[in-house]
Amino acid sequence: MSSQDDFPAISGERILITGGAGFIGSTIASALVGENEVRVIDDLSSGSLSRMCRPTRH
């Protein structure tokens, strides 16, 4: 099994995540939001607003 140490760090990027209200998309958004400008698009057909990160301003 891979760990996060196996992947390069992503920092200072603009990132668009489709399906960001789903389980996988929201997990990815949460991991990236601290060091990046993250935007999420989701039609909420199967996702939930409760899974999305809270908006922040840096």
C-alpha positions as CSV (number, residue, x, y, z in Angstrom):
1,M,0.0,0.0,0.0
2,S,1.3,3.5,-0.9
3,S,1.6,6.3,1.6
4,Q,1.3,10.1,1.1
5,D,5.1,10.2,1.2
6,D,5.2,8.4,-2.1
7,F,3.6,11.4,-3.9
8,P,5.1,14.8,-4.6
9,A,3.8,17.7,-2.6
10,I,1.4,20.1,-4.4
11,S,1.6,23.7,-3.2
12,G,0.7,27.1,-4.6
13,E,-1.4,25.8,-7.4
14,R,-4.9,26.5,-8.7
15,I,-6.8,23.3,-8.6
16,L,-10.3,22.4,-10.0
17,I,-12.0,19.3,-8.6
18,T,-15.1,17.9,-10.3
19,G,-17.3,15.8,-8.1
20,G,-16.0,17.6,-5.0
21,A,-19.1,16.9,-2.9
22,G,-18.6,13.1,-3.2
23,F,-16.5,11.0,-0.8
24,I,-13.3,10.9,-3.0
25,G,-13.6,14.5,-4.3
26,S,-14.1,16.0,-0.9
27,T,-11.2,14.0,0.6
28,I,-8.9,15.3,-2.2
29,A,-10.2,18.9,-1.7
30,S,-9.6,18.7,2.0
31,A,-6.0,17.5,1.5
32,L,-5.2,20.2,-1.0
33,V,-7.0,23.3,0.3
34,G,-4.4,24.3,2.9
35,E,-1.6,25.1,0.4
36,N,-3.6,25.7,-2.8
37,E,-6.4,27.6,-4.3
38,V,-9.1,24.9,-4.7
39,R,-12.3,25.2,-6.6
40,V,-15.0,22.5,-6.6
41,I,-17.7,21.8,-9.1
42,D,-20.5,19.3,-8.3
43,D,-24.1,18.9,-9.5
44,L,-25.0,17.2,-6.2
45,S,-26.7,14.3,-8.0
46,S,-25.0,11.8,-5.6
47,G,-22.8,14.1,-3.4
48,S,-23.6,16.1,-0.3
49,L,-22.9,19.7,0.6
50,S,-22.1,18.5,4.1
51,R,-18.9,16.7,2.7
52,M,-17.5,19.9,1.2
53,C,-14.8,22.0,2.8
54,R,-15.7,25.3,4.3
55,P,-14.7,28.3,2.1
56,T,-11.6,30.1,3.3
57,R,-9.8,33.2,2.3
58,H,-6.0,33.5,2.4
